[in-house]
């Protein structure tokens, strides 16, 4: 991840049963390219040994404020200054209370008091502790001071109770870290993004669809959120988990997608139509399952409304970005679509190229704008491509 290069995350681990999840978070952060310095409280060492975190991070774990060896090797004030983000996961009610009260009686709280970096706190505790008004008052106070929180999830807790208090999954904490560290150059944008396929029903058990997984649209939503935009995601049927913070509107057919997009269009500043909208639907829906018979059957299709063209005719200052999945004459076909549908930018890709088709995590695309510029991009992750698309969106916005 480009934004992770030379970024230092100081991860504070306080004493809770969810410490084991912090180990997985360290692994994910290192895999992403972050430099990770773990700081453990004395209570945390009752659950997981420092050696575990040292092995995963590749760095000595800081545990003592007044250890001459640790202070000379690590330095708590230097740590506070070098951190790009300080994350506490898990964060107990005790550590949250100490931060709110300005207490600095161990290494972690001392670093917290000294840092000017952003702080992300991931609470984890018994449901009744989390609901305690004192804790909620402490959280409210810290939020007002600019501290960031990621909400605990609901479920079965180690203490035997069930409710809100579980530490979020490491992947969700990582995504929040990405969001906090990303440049916020889309903060004034309200993005309307479409994703996934449509399913056009033929009978109660069959439908006409395509191979779109929705991964490109969901990557656009995630990256847009990280860069500060407000995101509405209109999604056809997928198996993907919607990005936290996006407003999700689930649809099935092209007609449903059209209705949702037109309803949200007025509130958007830019529209990115990444969905593989079904061009055709069965002419007739049969209310009972079609039975197998001898010989072939004839399936009649009729065209669906052209949502992209409809948006292009009424965009009224909005930036409109479309996609073109082609199997031949890439530039020619994409240019035709760009002009006919009044797009500001089109993202064209040859789906016959290895790594650039449907369902994968990568894409190789050619970006083309109304001024005739053509930019061919190499194979990259769909999140990297989303970043490139948004860079172009900002250029278009600035040139107006």
C-alpha positions as CSV (number, residue, x, y, z in Angstrom):
1,X,0.0,0.0,0.0
2,X,1.5,3.3,-1.2
3,X,0.3,5.3,1.8
4,X,1.9,2.9,4.3
5,X,5.4,3.5,3.1
6,X,7.6,4.8,6.0
7,X,4.5,5.2,8.2
8,X,4.9,4.3,11.8
9,X,2.0,2.9,13.8
10,X,2.4,2.8,17.6
11,X,0.0,0.1,18.8
12,X,-0.9,0.2,22.4
13,X,-2.2,-3.1,23.8
14,X,-4.0,-2.9,27.1
15,X,-5.1,-5.9,29.3
16,X,-8.1,-7.6,27.9
17,X,-9.0,-11.1,26.5
18,X,-9.0,-9.6,23.0
19,X,-5.2,-9.2,23.1
20,X,-4.9,-12.1,20.7
21,X,-6.7,-10.1,18.0
22,X,-4.0,-7.4,18.4
23,X,-1.4,-9.9,17.3
24,X,-3.3,-10.5,14.1
25,X,-3.6,-6.7,13.6
26,X,0.2,-6.4,13.9
27,X,0.6,-9.1,11.2
28,X,-1.8,-7.2,8.9
29,X,-0.1,-3.9,9.4
30,X,3.4,-5.2,8.7
31,X,2.0,-7.0,5.6
32,X,0.6,-3.7,4.5
33,X,4.0,-2.0,4.8
34,X,3.7,-0.1,8.0
35,X,6.4,0.1,10.6
36,X,4.8,-1.1,13.9
37,X,5.9,-0.4,17.4
38,X,4.0,-2.2,20.0
39,X,3.6,-0.8,23.5
40,X,2.1,-3.2,26.2
41,X,0.7,-2.5,29.5
42,X,1.6,-4.7,32.4
43,X,-1.9,-6.2,32.4
44,X,-1.7,-7.0,28.7
45,X,1.4,-9.2,29.3
46,X,-0.8,-11.4,31.5
47,X,-2.7,-12.4,28.3
48,X,0.0,-12.4,25.5
49,X,3.8,-12.3,25.9
50,X,5.9,-9.5,24.4
51,X,7.8,-12.1,22.4
52,X,4.7,-12.7,20.3
53,X,4.4,-9.1,19.3
54,X,8.2,-8.8,18.8
55,X,8.2,-11.7,16.4
56,X,5.3,-10.3,14.4
57,X,6.5,-6.7,14.3
58,X,10.2,-7.3,14.0
59,X,10.9,-4.7,16.7
60,X,11.4,-4.9,20.5
61,X,8.2,-4.4,22.5
62,X,8.1,-1.4,24.8
63,X,6.7,-2.2,28.3
64,X,8.5,-0.1,30.9
65,X,8.8,3.7,31.3
66,X,11.9,3.7,33.5
67,X,13.9,0.8,32.0
68,X,17.3,2.1,31.0
69,X,17.7,-0.5,28.3
70,X,14.3,0.1,26.8
71,X,14.5,3.9,27.1
72,X,17.9,3.9,25.3
73,X,16.7,1.6,22.5
74,X,13.2,2.9,22.1
75,X,12.6,6.2,23.9
76,X,9.0,7.0,24.9
77,X,9.2,10.7,23.8
78,X,10.8,9.8,20.5
79,X,8.0,7.2,20.0
80,X,5.4,9.9,20.7
81,X,7.0,12.1,18.1
82,X,7.6,9.5,15.4
83,X,4.1,8.0,15.4
84,X,1.9,8.8,12.4
85,X,-1.0,7.3,14.3
86,X,-1.4,5.8,17.8
87,X,-3.8,2.9,18.0
88,X,-5.1,1.3,21.2
89,X,-6.5,-2.1,20.6
90,X,-7.9,-3.5,22.8
91,X,-8.7,-0.5,24.9
92,X,-10.1,-1.3,28.3
93,X,-12.5,0.8,30.3
94,X,-9.5,1.5,32.6
95,X,-7.2,2.8,29.9
96,X,-10.0,5.0,28.4
97,X,-10.7,6.4,31.9
98,X,-7.0,7.2,32.4
99,X,-6.7,9.0,29.1
100,X,-9.9,11.0,29.8
101,X,-8.5,12.0,33.2
102,X,-5.1,12.9,31.8
103,X,-3.3,10.3,33.9
104,X,0.1,9.2,32.7
105,X,1.2,6.5,35.1
106,X,2.7,3.9,32.7
107,X,4.5,3.9,29.4
108,X,1.4,3.8,27.2
109,X,-0.4,6.7,28.9
110,X,2.8,8.7,29.0
111,X,3.2,8.3,25.2
112,X,-0.4,9.2,24.7
113,X,0.1,12.4,26.7
114,X,3.2,13.3,24.7
115,X,2.1,12.6,21.1
116,X,0.7,15.0,18.6
117,X,-0.3,12.2,16.3
118,X,-3.9,11.1,15.8
119,X,-5.2,8.5,18.2
120,X,-7.6,5.7,17.3
121,X,-9.2,3.8,20.2
122,X,-10.9,0.4,19.9
123,X,-12.8,-0.4,23.0
124,X,-13.3,-4.0,24.2
125,X,-15.0,-5.0,27.4
126,X,-18.1,-6.5,29.0
127,X,-21.3,-5.1,27.6
128,X,-22.4,-3.6,31.0
129,X,-19.0,-1.9,31.4
130,X,-19.4,-0.5,27.9
131,X,-22.9,0.8,28.7
132,X,-21.8,2.3,32.0
133,X,-22.5,6.1,31.9
134,X,-19.1,6.9,33.3
135,X,-17.4,5.2,30.4
136,X,-19.7,6.7,27.9
137,X,-19.0,10.2,29.4
138,X,-15.3,9.5,29.0
139,X,-15.7,8.4,25.4
140,X,-17.8,11.5,24.7
141,X,-15.1,13.7,26.3
142,X,-12.3,12.2,24.2
143,X,-14.3,12.4,21.0
144,X,-14.9,16.1,21.6
145,X,-11.1,16.5,22.0
146,X,-10.5,14.9,18.6
147,X,-9.8,11.3,19.6
148,X,-11.1,8.7,17.1
149,X,-13.1,5.6,18.1
150,X,-14.1,2.5,16.3
151,X,-17.2,1.0,17.7
152,X,-17.1,-2.4,19.3
153,X,-19.3,-5.1,17.7
154,X,-22.1,-7.2,19.2
155,X,-22.0,-10.9,20.0
156,X,-21.0,-13.5,22.5
157,X,-18.4,-12.1,24.9
158,X,-15.7,-14.1,26.7
159,X,-17.3,-13.2,30.1
160,X,-20.4,-15.2,29.1
161,X,-22.6,-12.3,28.4
162,X,-23.9,-11.4,25.0
163,X,-24.1,-7.8,23.7
164,X,-21.9,-4.9,22.5
165,X,-18.3,-5.0,23.6
166,X,-16.4,-7.3,21.2
167,X,-13.2,-5.9,19.7
168,X,-13.8,-5.3,16.0
169,X,-12.0,-7.7,13.6
170,X,-8.4,-6.8,12.8
171,X,-9.3,-6.2,9.1
172,X,-11.9,-3.6,10.2
173,X,-9.4,-1.8,12.4
174,X,-6.9,-1.8,9.6
175,X,-9.5,-0.2,7.3
176,X,-10.1,2.5,9.8
177,X,-6.3,3.1,10.1
178,X,-6.2,3.4,6.3
179,X,-9.0,5.9,6.3
180,X,-7.5,8.1,9.0
181,X,-4.1,8.2,7.3
182,X,-5.4,8.9,3.8
183,X,-5.2,12.4,2.4
184,X,-8.7,14.0,2.6
185,X,-8.8,15.6,-0.8
186,X,-12.4,14.4,-1.6
187,X,-13.9,15.9,1.5
188,X,-16.3,18.1,-0.5
189,X,-17.5,15.3,-2.8
190,X,-20.7,13.4,-2.5
191,X,-20.0,10.3,-4.5
192,X,-22.7,8.1,-6.0
193,X,-21.2,4.8,-7.0
194,X,-22.8,1.8,-8.6
195,X,-21.4,-1.7,-8.3
196,X,-22.0,-5.3,-9.2
197,X,-24.2,-7.1,-11.7
198,X,-28.0,-7.1,-12.2
199,X,-30.2,-10.2,-12.1
200,X,-33.0,-10.1,-14.6
201,X,-35.5,-12.8,-13.5
202,X,-36.8,-15.3,-16.1
203,X,-38.8,-17.5,-13.8
204,X,-38.8,-18.1,-10.0
205,X,-35.5,-20.0,-10.1
206,X,-33.6,-18.5,-13.1
207,X,-32.3,-15.2,-14.1
208,X,-30.1,-13.5,-16.8
209,X,-26.9,-11.9,-15.4
210,X,-23.2,-11.4,-16.0
211,X,-19.9,-12.2,-14.3
212,X,-19.4,-8.9,-12.4
213,X,-18.3,-9.5,-8.8
214,X,-18.8,-5.8,-7.7
215,X,-15.1,-5.6,-6.5
216,X,-14.3,-2.5,-8.5
217,X,-17.3,-0.6,-7.3
218,X,-16.6,-1.6,-3.7
219,X,-13.0,-0.6,-4.0
220,X,-14.1,2.8,-5.3
221,X,-16.4,3.1,-2.3
222,X,-13.6,2.2,0.2
223,X,-11.0,4.5,-1.3
224,X,-13.6,7.4,-1.6
225,X,-14.4,7.1,2.1
226,X,-10.7,7.1,3.0
227,X,-10.2,10.3,1.0
228,X,-13.0,12.0,2.9
229,X,-15.9,11.7,0.5
230,X,-19.5,10.9,1.5
231,X,-20.4,7.8,-0.4
232,X,-23.7,6.3,-1.5
233,X,-23.2,2.8,-2.9
234,X,-26.0,1.3,-5.1
235,X,-25.1,-2.3,-5.4
236,X,-26.4,-5.3,-7.3
237,X,-26.3,-8.7,-5.7
238,X,-22.7,-9.5,-4.5
239,X,-21.1,-11.5,-1.7
240,X,-19.0,-8.5,-0.7
241,X,-19.2,-6.7,2.7
242,X,-20.1,-3.1,2.2
243,X,-17.5,-0.6,3.4
244,X,-18.1,0.9,6.8
245,X,-19.4,4.4,6.4
246,X,-20.9,4.0,3.0
247,X,-24.7,4.3,2.6
248,X,-25.7,1.1,0.9
249,X,-28.7,0.7,-1.4
250,X,-29.2,-2.9,-2.5
251,X,-30.9,-3.6,-5.8
252,X,-31.4,-6.5,-8.0
253,X,-32.6,-5.6,-11.5
254,X,-31.5,-2.8,-13.9
255,X,-34.9,-1.1,-13.4
256,X,-34.3,-1.1,-9.6
257,X,-30.8,0.3,-10.1
258,X,-32.1,3.0,-12.4
259,X,-34.8,4.1,-9.8
260,X,-32.2,4.2,-7.0
261,X,-29.6,6.1,-9.0
262,X,-32.1,8.7,-10.3
263,X,-33.4,9.2,-6.8
264,X,-29.9,9.8,-5.4
265,X,-28.5,11.7,-8.4
266,X,-29.7,15.2,-7.2
267,X,-27.6,14.9,-4.0
268,X,-24.4,13.8,-5.8
269,X,-21.5,15.9,-6.9
270,X,-19.9,13.1,-8.9
271,X,-21.2,9.7,-10.2
272,X,-19.1,6.7,-10.8
273,X,-21.0,4.0,-12.7
274,X,-18.9,0.9,-12.1
275,X,-21.8,-1.5,-12.2
276,X,-22.1,-4.0,-15.1
277,X,-25.7,-3.0,-15.8
278,X,-27.7,-5.6,-17.7
279,X,-28.3,-4.4,-21.2
280,X,-31.3,-6.8,-21.7
281,X,-34.0,-8.5,-19.7
282,X,-36.3,-11.4,-20.6
283,X,-39.3,-10.1,-22.5
284,X,-41.6,-12.2,-20.4
285,X,-41.4,-13.4,-16.8
286,X,-42.9,-16.8,-16.2
287,X,-44.5,-17.2,-12.8
288,X,-43.8,-20.9,-12.6
289,X,-40.6,-22.8,-13.2
290,X,-40.0,-23.5,-16.9
291,X,-39.9,-27.3,-17.3
292,X,-37.4,-29.1,-19.5
293,X,-38.8,-30.1,-22.8
294,X,-37.6,-31.8,-26.0
295,X,-35.7,-29.5,-28.3
296,X,-34.5,-25.9,-28.0
297,X,-36.4,-23.0,-26.5
298,X,-36.4,-19.4,-27.7
299,X,-35.6,-16.7,-25.2
300,X,-36.7,-13.3,-26.2
301,X,-34.9,-10.3,-24.6
302,X,-35.7,-6.6,-24.7
303,X,-33.4,-3.7,-23.9
304,X,-33.2,-2.2,-20.5
305,X,-33.1,1.6,-20.0
306,X,-29.7,3.1,-20.6
307,X,-29.0,4.6,-17.2
308,X,-25.6,6.1,-18.1
309,X,-27.0,7.9,-21.2
310,X,-29.9,9.2,-19.1
311,X,-27.5,10.6,-16.5
312,X,-25.3,12.1,-19.2
313,X,-28.2,14.1,-20.5
314,X,-29.0,15.7,-17.2
315,X,-25.7,15.8,-15.3
316,X,-25.8,19.6,-14.9
317,X,-22.3,20.2,-13.7
318,X,-21.8,16.8,-12.0
319,X,-18.8,14.8,-13.0
320,X,-19.8,11.6,-14.6
321,X,-17.5,8.6,-14.9
322,X,-18.3,5.4,-16.8
323,X,-16.7,2.1,-17.4
324,X,-16.3,0.1,-20.6
325,X,-15.5,-3.6,-20.5
326,X,-14.4,-4.5,-24.0
327,X,-13.1,-7.6,-25.8
328,X,-11.9,-5.8,-29.0
329,X,-11.1,-2.3,-30.3
330,X,-10.7,-1.0,-26.8
331,X,-10.0,2.7,-27.5
332,X,-12.4,3.0,-30.4
333,X,-15.4,1.5,-28.5
334,X,-14.6,3.4,-25.3
335,X,-14.3,6.7,-27.2
336,X,-17.7,6.1,-28.8
337,X,-19.3,5.4,-25.4
338,X,-17.5,8.5,-23.9
339,X,-19.0,10.8,-26.5
340,X,-22.4,9.3,-26.9
341,X,-23.1,9.2,-23.2
342,X,-21.6,12.6,-22.4
343,X,-19.1,11.3,-19.9
344,X,-16.3,13.3,-18.4
345,X,-14.1,10.2,-18.0
346,X,-14.3,6.6,-19.1
347,X,-12.4,3.7,-17.6
348,X,-11.9,1.1,-20.3
349,X,-10.4,-2.4,-19.8
350,X,-9.9,-5.4,-22.0
351,X,-11.6,-8.2,-20.1
352,X,-9.8,-10.8,-22.2
353,X,-6.4,-9.7,-20.7
354,X,-5.2,-11.9,-17.9
355,X,-5.8,-10.2,-14.5
356,X,-8.0,-7.6,-16.0
357,X,-11.3,-9.4,-16.3
358,X,-14.3,-10.0,-14.0
359,X,-14.1,-11.4,-10.5
360,X,-10.4,-10.7,-9.9
361,X,-8.7,-8.3,-7.5
362,X,-6.6,-6.5,-10.2
363,X,-7.3,-4.5,-13.2
364,X,-5.4,-2.9,-16.1
365,X,-7.3,0.1,-17.5
366,X,-7.1,2.9,-20.0
367,X,-8.5,6.3,-18.8
368,X,-9.9,8.6,-21.4
369,X,-11.4,12.1,-21.0
370,X,-13.4,14.4,-23.2
371,X,-10.3,16.4,-24.2
372,X,-8.9,13.4,-26.0
373,X,-6.3,12.4,-23.4
374,X,-5.6,8.7,-23.2
375,X,-3.7,7.2,-20.2
376,X,-2.9,3.5,-20.3
377,X,-2.3,2.1,-16.8
378,X,-0.5,-1.1,-16.0
379,X,-2.0,-4.0,-14.0
380,X,-2.6,-2.9,-10.5
381,X,-5.0,-3.6,-7.6
382,X,-8.5,-2.3,-7.9
383,X,-7.9,0.0,-4.9
384,X,-4.9,1.4,-6.6
385,X,-7.0,2.0,-9.8
386,X,-9.7,3.6,-7.7
387,X,-7.0,6.1,-6.4
388,X,-6.0,6.9,-10.0
389,X,-9.6,7.5,-11.0
390,X,-10.1,9.9,-8.1
391,X,-6.8,11.7,-8.9
392,X,-8.3,12.3,-12.4
393,X,-11.6,13.4,-10.9
394,X,-9.8,16.1,-8.9
395,X,-8.0,17.2,-12.1
396,X,-11.3,17.5,-13.9
397,X,-12.8,19.4,-11.0
398,X,-9.8,21.8,-10.8
399,X,-9.8,22.5,-14.5
400,X,-13.4,23.8,-14.4
